[in-house]
Amino acid sequence: MNRLLERLAIGLIACTGITANIKMVSAETPPDVLVIADRIDSLITLDPAESYEFTGSDIIRNVYQKLINYYPDDLESGYQPEIAESWTVSSDGRTITFTIRDDIKFHSGNPVTSEDAAFSLQRAVILNKTPSSTLTQLGFTPENVRQTILADDDKLMITTDRPYAVSFVLNCLTASIGSIVDRETVMSHEVDGDMGNSWLKINTAGSGAYSVQSWKPNESVTLQANDGYSHGAPPMKRVVLVHTQESATQRLQLQRGDVDIARNLTPDDIAGIESENGIKVEEELKGGLMYVSLNQNHPILAKPEVRKAIKYLIDYDAMQDSFLKGQYRVHQNFIPTSFLGAVDDNPFELNVEKARELLESVGVGELEIEIGVRDVQDRMEIAQSLQNTFAQAGILLEISVATAKVNLGRYRARELDVYIGAWGPSYPDPHTNAGTFAYNPDNSLEANATGRLTWRNAWDAAGLTEKVERALTENDREMRIEMYQDIQSGFRDTSPFAIMFQQSAQTAMRDNVNGFSTGQAVTYAAFWQVTK
């Protein structure tokens, strides 16, 4: 392991710009250790009741189990039993009763019980962190959750406030916030009634394939295999995620064998590496979307004509065919391709003349606005493209580059005029995105609904909220598809969001790596199936 630590040090030195007198040599990682170069600076917590970022979701997917889940080797079959072995639905459609398996243990050695499952879901609602809306949208509140989510022997009963589409409820439980935590371990670390939140920010208490051995913010995360994992001991005894910001550095680490996988290579680096001996590139369609959003507290950006003009000032095709080639495809709807209700309509294209007409119709000449951009290459290149095309219509963009944490904080506080964001579905149901892009029952500051992008942009959703609510309770599949297609049509015309692209993940890896999956559009990365 000393050789591994040396290589990790070299990688960290390379990505932080620190120099040292270390001899750079070709190497291989140990056969039972998976080393991944990734951008992990968005990681702010390991608590599944609080985590809402991509890196956190990847880690939680490997550390915790849920009542039901999606499996990377059989995604087409949909959700399947995990901690629950079966479930039934009451005649009124409001109560789902799960039977909990009796043969699963947490990393601590404690058995996983229905009480742990009830506590985990109750805790997520009571803590009321950003991702809690996935559960509270089902009618659960801190006041009622101990009566509506109940454990009894080997049964867990979940009773919603009304009969929703059953598939919607079950899909919600596959989200990160549905992770089952070890009640005894978590509560032994409770401080001032925080239900163990402070401790779980930097520790884990799950039953999944791995536990977190160490986390050094903006440097690395090390996962240790759980030999007692219910699906069998993972072949990779350790997984090390090394924060590597620059694509060129990730490429170099992969070429010399310092890492097994590089997850953030640009199209240029992919093109330069995919034909090399010892390296392969795999591609998966993801559910992630790239969007531009406009703060509706800004009096000019709140004008419908300005919102539409900006959608005509984006050079979608040029970005797709150049610096985003192979990694994003034009997609202008909030439901990703492959989800129920997805549509392929992309009505907007770069049309500066039409944008000028719309701006002039409401008396907008020159306009200066700030755009928040994460400090990664693709976002900065998107911002530069927007700066160029916006300027052709008299809109001057001031680009503010910052870390993911800083930008997210300002965005959630409604401070930015314009934001370039990436959004991934929390669970594989159309409401996961409809509920954040087109739903906002309370736009007040007091609501503090940071989990909804509508709220972050101070947008009241223009009558779409009621349509989204009706689609939630529709069990007829074809009717539900029509409802979501109608919602997206209204959204494209009226919203302060310009959905631009859907992600297609290109992952470069050593050719001895097999079984790695990013989770496609419906889940997150799986490490426990990887072999070398």
Buried (B, 14 or more C-beta within 10 A) or exposed (E): EEEBEBBBBBBBBBBBEEEEEEEEEEBBBBEEBBBBBBBBBBBBBBBBBBBBBBBBBBBBBBBBBBBBBBBBEEBEEBBEBBBBBEBEBEEEBBBBBBBBBEEBBBBBEBBBBBBBBBBBBBBBBBBBBBBBBBBBBBBBEEEEBBEBBBBEEBBBBBBBEEBBBEBBBBBBBBBBBBBBBBBBBBBEBEEEEBBBBBBBBEBBBBBBBBBBBEBEEBBBBBBBBBEEBBEEEBBBBBBBBBBBBBBBBBBBBBBBBBBBBBBBBBBBBBEBBBEBEEBBBBEBBBBBBBBBBBBBEBEBBBBBBBBBBBBBBBBBEBBBEEBBBBBBBBBBBBBBBBBBBBBEEBEBBBBBEBBBBBBBEEEBEEBEBBBBBBBBBBBBBBBEBBBEBBBEBBBEBEBBBBBBBBBBBBBBEBBBBBBBBBBBBBBBBBBBBBBBBBBBBEBEEEEEBBBBBBBBBBBBBBEBBEBBBEBBEBEEEEEBBEBBBBBBBBBBEBBBBBBBBBBBBBBBBBEEBEBBBBBBBBBBBBBBBBBB
